[in-house]
Amino acid sequence: MSILTVDKLSKNYGHLKALNEVSFSVPAGSVFGILGPNGSGKTTLLGIVMNVLNASSGSFEWGLKDVSADAVRKQMGTLLETPNFYHYLSAEDNLRIAAKIKGRGEDDIPRVLQLVNLFQRKDSKFNTFSLGMKQRLAIASTLLGDPDVLVFDEPTNGLDPAGIAEIRELIKDLHQKGKTIIMASHILDEVEKVCTHVAIIQKGVLKKVGSVNEILDSSASGIPAAQATVEIASADPVRLAEVLRNNPSVISVEQKGGELQVTCSKDISGADLNRYCFDNGIVLNKLLVKRISLETKFLEITGNKSDK
């Protein structure tokens, strides 16, 4: 089941195409990352599907029980920009104001404060909070009324490493509780750590969409995808390199200090490689199969060039 379907969505600002016929579906229960550099169209896309902006062409549809605009908003929690909390009010009082504005969730305040691990600080003034705590309070505001779908635009923007880790764990926890989460981000490492699916956008164009595993296993720009990198070592690296180069599944062997970095096709596993070396009289003291990172795949898909 898809919670959101986007069909050939475009947005023009004069001659500038902020979005160019973008299409994808968001599976229910997923953490769906919209990934792209600043200025790629991520925020514009979220603004359109949240009825804040009008599309120039194309359409979108929410797979929710009632699809009227007001009903959709009530079934969702959105963080498109940092809410304007009152600095000298407590966390609880700020959420009480947010609940009245939303028209829902005032009785839900203790629960959402527990979810974001701020209940013990419910009486503390907003201006005493760290950046991570302020962002968690903003997310608590989106959780009022227990919405099924959460939409976040750059939820870790401006946070230090500790704050990023806090939000990452919170998103994982919300996902485990069955929420569908759609989040736009330019931080590849964070998307890889929390998202189950990803759409990669560059200059308003959808470059790739699918599960994170599908993206990592896919090919782009004519580069074979069915490859794995292995760090491998033995007491005799020269002999090891010679033996590995005779294996038809090995694409390249490169010396890296006292060990070798081997690129091989994915039709050979780490166990197969270990057995091959042993059968050729070599005992390995290291064998580490390295998974390709989303950053590497992103740069491959987008051509290793900045949008600026």
Beta strands, then each sheet from edge to edge (+ up, - down):
strand 1: 2-13
strand 2: 16-27
strand 3: 31-35
strand 4: 57-62
strand 5: 76-79
strand 6: 149-153
strand 7: 180-185
strand 8: 197-202
strand 9: 205-211
strand 10: 227-234
strand 11: 250-256
strand 12: 259-265
strand 13: 284-290
sheet 1: 2+ 1- 4+
sheet 2: 5+ 6+ 7+ 3+ 8+ 9-
sheet 3: 11+ 12- 10+ 13-
end
